[in-house]
Amino acid sequence: MYQLLIVDDEQSVVDSLAFTVPWSDYGIDEVHRAYSAEEALAIAGSCAIDVMITDIRMPEMDGLALIERIRRFARKIRCIILSGHDEFEYAQQAIQYGTDNYLLKPVDMNQLVQSVQRSIAAIEREWAEIGSRQRLQRALHASLPLLKERLLNELIQSIPTGKAALQERMSLLEFSFDLERPFTMMLVRLDEQFASYDLASLPLMEYAVGNIAAEVFESVFDLWHCTTEDGYLVFLIQSTEQDSLALIDPFAVKLQNHVQRFLKGSLTICMSGVLAGPELIRDTYHECVASIQRHAGGHASYFLKADSADAGRKAQKPPPLYDLKLLPSLVESGKWEQAQSILSRTIGPEAQQEHTHEQLLAILLQIAAALAWGCTEPGERLENLLGDEFGVLLRRSGHLSRQRIWEWSEKVIDSLKESSHTQMENAHQQIAARVRQYIEEHLEEGISQQLLADYIGMHPVYLSKVYKTVTGETIGDYLHAVRMERAAYLLTNTDLKISDVSSGIGFLATPHFIKVFKKHYGATPQEFRIKI
């Protein structure tokens, strides 16, 4: 709701305008009256006036001077001038003072109300624009870290950006970093000790490492950092003091020590030489990544120099992977313990050798291929089999570690084992159902276990074992029960001869049927029929 001030040296004019118009219907919840310019100044100084209607000719101070005075402390007030004189000079001055309207007396009430409504609408538009601008500024400020990260990732990926456009973007992002001045790149990899965190939690660890780096370096250096899609933390470091880049190594070591102390994890760090110019960022990044991948492994913290990373480095013999070739057949045949034993010796608790990044990636792909060939069913999606974590490990290869591959492979094998067990149970249930259906539909025939085994397509001994596992009884028990129930039904509900009943349920000899029936029911078929 808004406040209106009406100013005129004629009291009758002020009171008429104040009380004649139902201002509350137009969004005005308070109407103030002033009978002089000085009184108007006092009211405007103590109340939050939104719209002022003022006469232009008043003793002591005219309406234009009043507007000028009020605008000194209430800059956004909207002003409407009333005048008894249609004078071009006054109207021209009113426009210069930024008034909303210039109305002639006697004023048309509808015209005045419409003018006030337009002033209120202008106020609302102005505040909406201010609010939108402030929201944009707040959003931009909140997004600055993300936008800075994105820009550095673009430079790492060598996405084309003209020098002028780059400088403009950096200016908009409030950068103090100058890529034309000397800087160095520090590449950071979270090592094996961070493998206890699931991949979804790693961004929190990366954020914590970034904060620790800021605390360590910010007193002497400017930092610009991002996390790449591969999972490496990239820091561009520029000195705020002359020649301080030569002293950067102890700060990097301090970062390793602080992360070990506060986050209980180790870092591998590779430092580049001194650079100047954005065009060097991409190649330097790949050189640092290659250095880390050749050296990092296990739980050790490395501190590498990109320009001398391979000096004196002995070629590491690749670990034996021939056991992994057995995985597809072991998985396909459901020999889960043997498959897990091979994985344990290769990348699990029993592994004797650390692996380079390239070897870990080769192991991951070989395990994935083995599991896929061993278990993929027609129509099954491969990504469902290998799980979301496999895709994350490939994309964020900087987080590859022996422990992560071991944990992932265990999850996949456990899932396959459970799925295989469920499938086997379902298959066995179907086998038992087929056995029962065949018996019920061919009861009058001479049914044997071999006949059933031939029908199902299994060895008689294995069929018998499967059936008993599923039902808790033997095939012979079920065949006997069905025969006796059918015999009792025929004896009770039909006039068939005993011999016909016997042959109708698959007995070759009637005396044998009578003997079996009496043992089951405690009476001969004839006695059973008479009693019923």
C-alpha positions as CSV (number, residue, x, y, z in Angstrom):
1,M,0.0,0.0,0.0
2,Y,1.1,3.6,-0.7
3,Q,1.0,7.0,0.9
4,L,-0.2,10.2,-0.8
5,L,0.6,13.8,0.1
6,I,-1.7,16.6,-1.2
7,V,-0.2,20.2,-1.0
8,D,-2.0,23.5,-1.7
9,D,-2.3,26.8,0.0
10,E,-6.1,26.6,-0.4
11,Q,-7.4,24.4,2.3
12,S,-10.7,23.7,0.5
13,V,-8.8,22.2,-2.5
14,V,-6.7,19.9,-0.3
15,D,-9.6,18.7,1.8
16,S,-11.8,18.2,-1.3
17,L,-9.1,16.1,-3.0
18,A,-8.4,14.1,0.2
19,F,-12.0,13.3,1.1
20,T,-13.8,13.1,-2.2
21,V,-11.8,10.4,-3.8
22,P,-11.9,6.8,-2.3
23,W,-8.2,6.5,-2.5
24,S,-8.1,3.1,-0.7
25,D,-9.7,1.7,-3.8
26,Y,-6.6,2.7,-5.8
27,G,-3.9,1.3,-3.4
28,I,-3.5,4.4,-1.2
29,D,-3.9,3.5,2.4
30,E,-2.9,6.9,3.9
31,V,-3.5,10.4,2.6
32,H,-1.5,13.3,4.1
33,R,-2.6,17.0,3.8
34,A,-0.3,20.0,3.8
35,Y,-1.5,23.7,3.4
36,S,2.0,25.1,2.7
37,A,5.3,24.1,1.3
38,E,7.0,24.1,4.7
39,E,4.3,21.8,6.1
40,A,4.7,19.5,3.1
41,L,8.5,19.3,3.8
42,A,7.9,18.4,7.4
43,I,5.5,15.6,6.4
44,A,7.7,14.3,3.7
45,G,10.6,14.2,6.1
46,S,8.8,12.1,8.7
47,C,6.6,9.9,6.4
48,A,7.4,7.6,3.5
49,I,5.5,9.5,0.9
50,D,5.2,7.7,-2.5
51,V,3.2,10.2,-4.6
52,M,2.8,14.0,-4.1
53,I,0.1,16.2,-5.7
54,T,1.1,19.9,-5.4
55,D,0.0,23.3,-6.5
56,I,2.6,25.1,-8.5
57,R,1.9,28.7,-7.2
58,M,2.1,29.0,-3.4
59,P,3.4,31.8,-1.2
60,E,6.9,31.5,0.2
61,M,7.8,28.5,-2.0
62,D,6.3,27.4,-5.3
63,G,5.6,23.8,-6.2
64,L,8.7,23.3,-8.3
65,A,11.0,24.5,-5.5
66,L,9.2,22.2,-3.2
67,I,9.8,19.2,-5.5
68,E,13.5,20.1,-5.7
69,R,13.8,20.3,-1.9
70,I,11.9,17.0,-1.3
71,R,14.0,15.2,-3.9
72,R,17.1,15.9,-1.9
73,F,16.0,13.3,0.8
74,A,13.2,11.5,-1.0
75,R,14.7,10.9,-4.5
76,K,12.1,8.4,-5.7
77,I,8.9,10.3,-4.8
78,R,6.5,10.7,-7.8
79,C,5.1,14.2,-8.3
80,I,2.0,15.5,-10.0
81,I,1.6,19.3,-10.5
82,L,-1.7,21.2,-10.3
83,S,-1.8,24.7,-11.9
84,G,-4.4,27.3,-12.5
85,H,-2.3,28.7,-15.3
86,D,-1.8,27.1,-18.7
87,E,1.7,28.5,-19.1
88,F,4.3,26.8,-21.3
89,E,7.2,27.9,-19.1
90,Y,5.8,26.2,-16.0
91,A,5.0,23.0,-18.0
92,Q,8.5,23.0,-19.4
93,Q,10.1,23.3,-16.0
94,A,7.8,20.6,-14.6
95,I,9.1,18.2,-17.3
96,Q,12.7,19.1,-16.4
97,Y,12.0,18.3,-12.8
98,G,10.8,14.9,-13.8
99,T,7.2,15.2,-12.7
100,D,4.7,12.6,-13.8
101,N,2.0,14.9,-14.9
102,Y,0.9,18.6,-15.2
103,L,-2.8,19.1,-14.7
104,L,-4.9,22.3,-14.9
105,K,-7.4,23.5,-12.3
106,P,-10.2,22.9,-11.9
107,V,-8.9,19.4,-12.0
108,D,-10.9,16.5,-13.5
109,M,-11.1,13.9,-10.8
110,N,-11.0,10.9,-13.1
111,Q,-7.9,12.4,-14.8
112,L,-6.3,13.0,-11.5
113,V,-7.0,9.4,-10.3
114,Q,-5.6,8.0,-13.5
115,S,-2.5,10.1,-13.1
116,V,-2.0,8.8,-9.6
117,Q,-2.5,5.2,-10.8
118,R,0.1,5.7,-13.5
119,S,2.5,7.0,-10.9
120,I,1.9,4.0,-8.6
121,A,2.4,1.7,-11.6
122,A,5.7,3.4,-12.4
123,I,6.8,2.9,-8.8
124,E,6.0,-0.8,-8.9
125,R,7.9,-1.2,-12.2
126,E,10.9,0.6,-10.8
127,W,11.0,-1.6,-7.7
128,A,10.5,-4.7,-9.8
129,E,13.5,-3.7,-11.9
130,I,15.6,-2.9,-8.8
131,G,14.6,-6.3,-7.2
132,S,15.4,-8.1,-10.4
133,R,18.8,-6.4,-10.7
134,Q,19.6,-7.2,-7.1
135,R,18.6,-10.8,-7.6
136,L,20.8,-11.0,-10.6
137,Q,23.7,-9.5,-8.7
138,R,23.2,-11.9,-5.8
139,A,22.9,-14.8,-8.2
140,L,26.0,-13.8,-10.1
141,H,27.9,-13.3,-6.8
142,A,26.8,-16.8,-5.6
143,S,27.7,-18.3,-8.9
144,L,31.1,-16.7,-9.2
145,P,33.1,-19.8,-7.9
146,L,31.2,-22.1,-10.3
147,L,31.6,-19.7,-13.3
148,K,35.3,-19.3,-12.5
149,E,35.7,-23.1,-12.4
150,R,33.9,-23.4,-15.7
151,L,36.1,-20.8,-17.4
152,L,39.3,-22.6,-16.2
153,N,37.9,-25.9,-17.4
154,E,37.3,-24.3,-20.8
155,L,40.9,-23.2,-21.0
156,I,42.1,-26.7,-20.0
157,Q,39.9,-28.2,-22.8
158,S,41.2,-25.5,-25.1
159,I,37.7,-24.3,-26.0
160,P,38.2,-21.3,-28.4
161,T,38.1,-18.0,-26.6
162,G,39.4,-14.8,-28.1
163,K,41.8,-12.7,-25.9
164,A,39.4,-9.8,-25.7
165,A,36.5,-12.0,-24.9
166,L,38.5,-13.8,-22.2
167,Q,39.6,-10.5,-20.6
168,E,35.9,-9.3,-20.6
169,R,34.7,-12.6,-19.0
170,M,37.5,-12.4,-16.3
171,S,36.5,-8.8,-15.6
172,L,32.9,-9.7,-15.2
173,L,33.9,-12.5,-12.8
174,E,35.8,-10.0,-10.7
175,F,39.2,-11.7,-11.3
176,S,42.4,-10.4,-9.9
177,F,44.2,-13.1,-11.8
178,D,46.3,-12.0,-14.9
179,L,47.1,-14.8,-17.3
180,E,49.7,-12.6,-19.0
181,R,51.8,-12.4,-15.8
182,P,53.9,-15.4,-14.7
183,F,52.0,-18.2,-13.0
184,T,52.4,-21.9,-12.3
185,M,50.1,-24.9,-12.4
186,M,49.6,-27.3,-9.5
187,L,47.8,-30.5,-10.3
188,V,46.4,-32.5,-7.4
189,R,45.2,-36.1,-7.2
190,L,43.3,-37.5,-4.2
191,D,45.2,-40.8,-3.5
192,E,44.2,-44.3,-2.3
193,Q,43.3,-43.3,1.2
194,F,40.4,-41.3,-0.1
195,A,39.0,-44.5,-1.7
196,S,37.1,-45.1,1.6
197,Y,34.7,-42.3,0.4
198,D,32.1,-43.3,-2.1
199,L,32.3,-41.4,-5.4
200,A,29.2,-39.3,-4.5
201,S,31.1,-37.9,-1.5
202,L,34.3,-37.1,-3.3
203,P,33.1,-33.6,-4.3
204,L,32.9,-32.7,-0.6
205,M,36.5,-33.8,-0.2
206,E,37.6,-31.9,-3.2
207,Y,35.9,-28.8,-1.8
208,A,37.7,-29.3,1.5
209,V,41.1,-29.7,-0.2
210,G,40.3,-26.4,-2.2
211,N,39.6,-24.6,1.1
212,I,42.8,-25.9,2.7
213,A,44.8,-24.8,-0.4
214,A,43.3,-21.3,-0.1
215,E,44.3,-21.1,3.6
216,V,47.8,-22.3,2.8
217,F,48.5,-20.1,-0.3
218,E,46.4,-17.0,0.0
219,S,48.8,-15.0,2.2
220,V,51.4,-14.8,-0.7
221,F,49.6,-16.1,-3.8
222,D,46.5,-15.6,-5.8
223,L,44.7,-18.9,-6.6
224,W,42.3,-19.9,-9.4
225,H,41.2,-23.5,-9.3
226,C,38.8,-26.1,-10.7
227,T,38.0,-29.8,-10.7
228,T,38.3,-31.4,-14.1
229,E,36.0,-34.1,-15.5
230,D,38.8,-36.6,-14.9
231,G,38.7,-35.8,-11.2
232,Y,42.0,-33.8,-10.9
233,L,42.2,-30.6,-8.9
234,V,43.9,-27.8,-11.0
235,F,45.3,-24.8,-9.3
236,L,46.8,-21.8,-11.2
237,I,49.0,-19.9,-8.7
238,Q,50.2,-16.4,-9.2
239,S,52.4,-14.5,-6.8
240,T,51.3,-11.3,-5.1
241,E,54.9,-10.5,-4.3
242,Q,57.8,-10.3,-6.7
243,D,59.7,-13.6,-7.3
244,S,57.6,-15.5,-4.7
245,L,56.9,-18.3,-7.3
246,A,60.4,-19.6,-6.6
247,L,59.3,-20.3,-3.0
248,I,56.2,-22.2,-3.9
249,D,57.3,-25.8,-3.2
250,P,57.1,-25.5,0.7
251,F,53.5,-24.3,0.4
252,A,52.6,-27.3,-1.7
253,V,54.2,-29.7,0.8
254,K,52.3,-27.9,3.6
255,L,49.1,-28.5,1.7
256,Q,49.9,-32.3,1.6
257,N,50.7,-32.2,5.3
258,H,47.5,-30.4,6.2
259,V,45.3,-32.7,4.2
260,Q,47.0,-35.7,5.8
261,R,46.3,-34.2,9.2
262,F,42.8,-32.9,8.9
263,L,41.3,-35.1,6.2
264,K,43.3,-38.3,6.9
265,G,44.1,-38.7,3.2
266,S,47.2,-38.3,0.9
267,L,47.7,-36.2,-2.1
268,T,49.9,-36.5,-5.2
269,I,51.0,-33.1,-6.4
270,C,52.6,-32.2,-9.7
271,M,54.0,-28.7,-10.1
272,S,54.6,-27.2,-13.5
273,G,57.3,-24.7,-14.4
274,V,56.5,-20.9,-14.7
275,L,54.0,-20.1,-17.4
276,A,52.6,-17.0,-19.0
277,G,49.6,-16.9,-21.4
278,P,46.4,-18.8,-21.5
279,E,47.4,-20.8,-24.5
280,L,49.9,-22.8,-22.4
281,I,47.3,-24.1,-19.9
282,R,46.0,-27.1,-21.9
283,D,49.3,-28.7,-22.8
284,T,50.7,-28.1,-19.3
285,Y,47.6,-29.8,-17.8
286,H,48.1,-32.9,-19.9
287,E,51.9,-33.0,-19.1
288,C,51.1,-32.9,-15.4
289,V,48.4,-35.6,-15.7
290,A,50.8,-37.9,-17.6
291,S,53.4,-37.4,-14.9
292,I,51.0,-38.3,-12.1
293,Q,49.6,-41.3,-14.0
294,R,53.2,-42.7,-14.5
295,H,54.1,-42.3,-10.9
296,A,51.1,-42.3,-8.5
297,G,49.9,-45.6,-7.0
298,G,48.9,-47.0,-3.7
299,H,48.9,-45.0,-0.6
300,A,52.1,-42.9,-1.2
301,S,52.1,-39.1,-1.5
302,Y,54.2,-37.9,-4.4
303,F,55.5,-34.5,-5.0
304,L,56.5,-34.2,-8.7
305,K,57.9,-31.7,-11.0
306,A,56.4,-31.8,-14.5
307,D,59.7,-30.9,-16.2
308,S,61.7,-33.6,-14.4
309,A,59.0,-36.2,-13.6
310,D,60.6,-39.0,-15.5
311,A,64.2,-38.4,-14.5
312,G,65.8,-41.6,-13.2
313,R,62.4,-43.4,-13.3
314,K,62.8,-47.2,-13.9
315,A,60.3,-48.9,-16.1
316,Q,57.8,-50.7,-14.0
317,K,56.9,-54.3,-15.0
318,P,53.2,-54.7,-15.6
319,P,51.4,-56.9,-13.1
320,P,50.5,-60.4,-14.3
321,L,46.9,-60.3,-15.6
322,Y,46.7,-63.8,-17.1
323,D,44.4,-65.0,-14.3
324,L,41.8,-62.4,-15.4
325,K,41.3,-64.4,-18.6
326,L,39.6,-67.2,-16.6
327,L,37.0,-64.8,-15.3
328,P,34.4,-65.2,-18.1
329,S,34.2,-69.0,-17.8
330,L,34.1,-68.8,-14.0
331,V,31.3,-66.3,-13.9
332,E,29.3,-68.1,-16.6
333,S,29.5,-71.3,-14.6
334,G,28.6,-69.6,-11.4
335,K,32.0,-70.3,-9.7
336,W,31.8,-67.0,-7.7
337,E,34.4,-67.9,-5.0
338,Q,37.0,-68.7,-7.6
339,A,36.3,-65.5,-9.5
340,Q,36.6,-63.4,-6.4
341,S,39.8,-65.2,-5.5
342,I,41.4,-64.1,-8.8
343,L,40.2,-60.5,-8.3
344,S,41.6,-60.5,-4.7
345,R,45.0,-61.6,-6.0
346,T,44.9,-59.0,-8.8
347,I,43.6,-55.8,-7.2
348,G,42.2,-56.9,-3.8
349,P,43.7,-57.6,-0.4
350,E,46.0,-60.3,-1.6
351,A,47.6,-58.2,-4.4
352,Q,51.3,-57.9,-4.0
353,Q,52.1,-55.2,-6.5
354,E,51.1,-51.5,-6.9
355,H,49.8,-50.4,-10.3
356,T,50.2,-47.3,-12.4
357,H,47.2,-45.4,-13.7
358,E,47.4,-47.1,-17.1
359,Q,47.6,-50.5,-15.5
360,L,44.6,-49.8,-13.3
361,L,42.6,-48.6,-16.3
362,A,43.5,-51.8,-18.2
363,I,42.5,-53.9,-15.2
364,L,39.1,-52.1,-14.9
365,L,38.3,-52.6,-18.6
366,Q,39.4,-56.2,-18.6
367,I,37.3,-57.0,-15.5
368,A,34.3,-55.2,-17.1
369,A,34.7,-57.2,-20.3
370,A,35.0,-60.5,-18.5
371,L,31.9,-59.9,-16.4
372,A,30.0,-58.7,-19.5
373,W,30.9,-61.7,-21.6
374,G,30.2,-64.1,-18.7
375,C,26.8,-62.8,-17.7
376,T,25.0,-60.7,-20.3
377,E,21.6,-62.1,-21.1
378,P,19.7,-61.4,-24.3
379,G,18.0,-58.0,-24.0
380,E,19.9,-57.0,-20.8
381,R,21.5,-53.6,-20.8
382,L,25.3,-53.7,-20.2
383,E,25.2,-50.5,-18.1
384,N,22.7,-52.1,-15.8
385,L,25.1,-55.0,-15.3
386,L,28.2,-52.9,-14.6
387,G,26.4,-50.2,-12.6
388,D,26.6,-46.4,-12.5
389,E,29.9,-46.5,-10.6
390,F,31.7,-48.0,-13.6
391,G,30.8,-45.0,-15.8
392,V,31.9,-42.6,-13.1
393,L,35.3,-44.4,-12.8
394,L,35.8,-44.1,-16.5
395,R,34.8,-40.4,-16.6
396,R,36.7,-39.4,-13.5
397,S,39.7,-41.5,-14.1
398,G,41.8,-39.4,-11.8
399,H,40.1,-41.3,-8.9
400,L,41.0,-44.7,-10.2
401,S,42.6,-46.8,-7.5
402,R,43.1,-50.4,-6.7
403,Q,40.7,-50.3,-3.8
404,R,37.9,-48.6,-5.8
405,I,38.2,-51.2,-8.6
406,W,38.2,-54.0,-6.0
407,E,35.1,-52.6,-4.3
408,W,33.3,-52.1,-7.6
409,S,34.0,-55.6,-8.8
410,E,32.9,-57.1,-5.5
411,K,29.6,-55.2,-5.8
412,V,29.0,-56.4,-9.4
413,I,29.9,-60.0,-8.6
414,D,27.6,-60.0,-5.5
415,S,24.8,-58.6,-7.6
416,L,25.4,-61.2,-10.3
417,K,25.5,-64.0,-7.7
418,E,22.2,-62.9,-6.2
419,S,20.6,-62.5,-9.7
420,S,22.0,-65.9,-10.7
421,H,20.6,-67.5,-7.6
422,T,17.2,-65.9,-8.2
423,Q,17.2,-67.0,-11.8
424,M,18.2,-70.6,-10.8
425,E,15.4,-70.7,-8.2
426,N,12.9,-69.6,-10.8
427,A,14.2,-72.1,-13.3
428,H,14.0,-74.9,-10.7
429,Q,10.4,-73.8,-9.9
430,Q,9.6,-74.1,-13.6
431,I,11.1,-77.5,-13.8
432,A,9.1,-78.8,-10.8
433,A,5.9,-77.3,-12.3
434,R,6.6,-79.0,-15.7
435,V,7.1,-82.4,-13.9
436,R,3.8,-82.1,-12.0
437,Q,2.0,-81.0,-15.2
438,Y,3.3,-83.9,-17.1
439,I,2.4,-86.4,-14.4
440,E,-1.2,-85.0,-14.2
441,E,-1.7,-85.1,-17.9
442,H,-0.1,-88.5,-18.6
443,L,-1.2,-90.4,-15.4
444,E,-2.7,-93.3,-17.3
445,E,0.7,-93.9,-18.9
446,G,3.5,-95.8,-17.4
447,I,5.5,-92.8,-16.0
448,S,9.1,-93.4,-15.0
449,Q,11.8,-91.1,-13.8
450,Q,13.8,-91.7,-16.9
451,L,10.8,-90.7,-19.0
452,L,10.4,-87.5,-17.1
453,A,14.1,-86.8,-17.4
454,D,14.0,-87.2,-21.1
455,Y,10.9,-84.9,-21.3
456,I,12.6,-82.2,-19.2
457,G,16.0,-82.7,-20.8
458,M,18.0,-83.4,-17.7
459,H,19.8,-86.3,-16.1
460,P,17.4,-88.4,-13.9
461,V,19.6,-88.0,-10.8
462,Y,19.9,-84.2,-11.2
463,L,16.2,-83.9,-12.0
464,S,15.3,-85.8,-8.9
465,K,17.6,-83.5,-6.8
466,V,16.2,-80.3,-8.3
467,Y,12.6,-81.5,-7.7
468,K,13.2,-82.4,-4.1
469,T,15.0,-79.2,-3.4
470,V,12.1,-77.2,-4.7
471,T,9.2,-79.2,-3.3
472,G,10.6,-81.1,-0.3
473,E,9.4,-84.5,-1.7
474,T,10.5,-86.9,-4.3
475,I,9.0,-87.3,-7.8
476,G,7.9,-90.8,-6.7
477,D,6.1,-89.4,-3.7
478,Y,4.2,-86.9,-5.9
479,L,3.3,-89.5,-8.5
480,H,2.0,-91.9,-5.8
481,A,-0.1,-89.1,-4.2
482,V,-1.7,-88.1,-7.5
483,R,-2.5,-91.7,-8.4
484,M,-4.2,-92.3,-5.1
485,E,-6.2,-89.1,-5.2
486,R,-7.3,-89.9,-8.8
487,A,-8.2,-93.5,-7.8
488,A,-10.3,-92.3,-4.8
489,Y,-12.1,-89.9,-7.1
490,L,-12.9,-92.5,-9.8
491,L,-14.0,-95.0,-7.2
492,T,-16.3,-92.5,-5.6
493,N,-17.8,-90.7,-8.6
494,T,-17.8,-93.4,-11.4
495,D,-19.0,-97.0,-11.9
496,L,-15.7,-98.0,-13.5
497,K,-14.4,-101.4,-12.8
498,I,-11.5,-101.8,-10.4
499,S,-9.3,-102.9,-13.3
500,D,-10.3,-99.9,-15.3
501,V,-9.4,-97.6,-12.4
502,S,-6.1,-99.3,-12.1
503,S,-5.1,-98.9,-15.7
504,G,-6.5,-95.4,-15.8
505,I,-3.9,-94.2,-13.3
506,G,-1.0,-96.1,-14.9
507,F,-0.8,-99.4,-13.0
508,L,0.1,-102.3,-15.2
509,A,-1.3,-105.0,-12.8
510,T,-4.6,-104.7,-10.9
511,P,-3.4,-106.8,-7.9
512,H,-0.5,-104.4,-7.5
513,F,-2.9,-101.5,-7.5
514,I,-5.1,-103.1,-4.9
515,K,-2.2,-103.7,-2.6
516,V,-0.8,-100.2,-3.0
517,F,-4.3,-98.6,-2.5
518,K,-5.0,-100.7,0.6
519,K,-1.7,-99.6,2.1
520,H,-2.5,-96.0,1.5
521,Y,-6.1,-95.9,2.6
522,G,-6.3,-98.9,4.9
523,A,-9.0,-100.5,2.7
524,T,-9.2,-102.3,-0.6
525,P,-10.7,-100.3,-3.5
526,Q,-13.9,-102.3,-3.3
527,E,-14.2,-101.7,0.5
528,F,-13.4,-98.0,0.0
529,R,-16.2,-97.7,-2.6
530,I,-18.8,-99.5,-0.3
531,K,-17.9,-97.3,2.7
532,I,-18.3,-94.1,0.7
